Amino acid sequence: MNTKIAKYGVKPVTRPKIPATKTLDLRNELGKQIVLSETKLVLRTHTKTFKKLADM
C-alpha cells in the first residue's frame, strides 16, 4: 500500500489490474502512418533537445 499519501489523511485504495486487450500492429500501411505522425510530433515538440544532441 502507498503509505506516503496516508500521512496526509488520504486513505489508499487498491485498484484492480486491467490487462491490455488490444494489440497494435505497425506492419501495414496504417501502422507506418502512425509511426510517421508520432515521429513528426516528437520532432516538433522536442526541437531544442534534438539540436543539443546533434551538437554533442
C-alpha positions as CSV (number, residue, x, y, z in Angstrom):
1,M,0.0,0.0,0.0
2,N,1.1,3.6,-0.5
3,T,2.0,4.9,2.9
4,K,3.2,8.3,1.6
5,I,-0.4,9.5,1.0
6,A,-1.6,8.1,4.3
7,K,0.4,10.9,6.1
8,Y,-1.9,13.5,4.5
9,G,-5.1,11.8,5.6
10,V,-5.9,10.1,2.3
11,K,-6.9,6.5,2.5
12,P,-5.1,4.3,0.0
13,V,-7.3,2.2,-2.2
14,T,-6.3,-1.0,-4.1
15,R,-7.1,-0.8,-7.8
16,P,-7.8,-3.8,-10.0
17,K,-5.2,-4.7,-12.6
18,I,-6.7,-4.2,-16.1
19,P,-4.9,-6.2,-18.8
20,A,-4.4,-4.7,-22.2
21,T,-6.9,-6.2,-24.7
22,K,-5.8,-4.6,-28.0
23,T,-2.5,-5.2,-29.9
24,L,-1.0,-2.6,-32.1
25,D,0.2,-3.9,-35.5
26,L,2.6,-1.5,-37.2
27,R,3.4,-3.6,-40.2
28,N,0.7,-2.4,-42.5
29,E,0.2,1.0,-44.2
30,L,-1.8,2.4,-41.3
31,G,0.9,1.4,-38.9
32,K,3.5,3.2,-41.0
33,Q,1.3,6.3,-41.0
34,I,1.0,6.2,-37.2
35,V,4.8,5.9,-36.8
36,L,5.4,8.9,-39.2
37,S,2.9,11.1,-37.5
38,E,4.2,10.4,-34.0
39,T,7.7,10.9,-35.1
40,K,6.8,14.3,-36.6
41,L,5.1,15.3,-33.4
42,V,8.1,14.3,-31.2
43,L,10.5,16.2,-33.5
44,R,8.3,19.3,-33.4
45,T,7.9,19.3,-29.6
46,H,11.5,18.5,-28.7
47,T,13.3,20.5,-31.3
48,K,15.9,22.0,-28.9
49,T,16.7,18.7,-27.4
50,F,17.5,17.1,-30.7
51,K,19.6,20.1,-31.7
52,K,21.6,19.8,-28.5
53,L,22.0,16.0,-29.0
54,A,23.2,16.6,-32.6
55,D,25.9,19.1,-31.5
56,M,27.4,16.7,-28.8
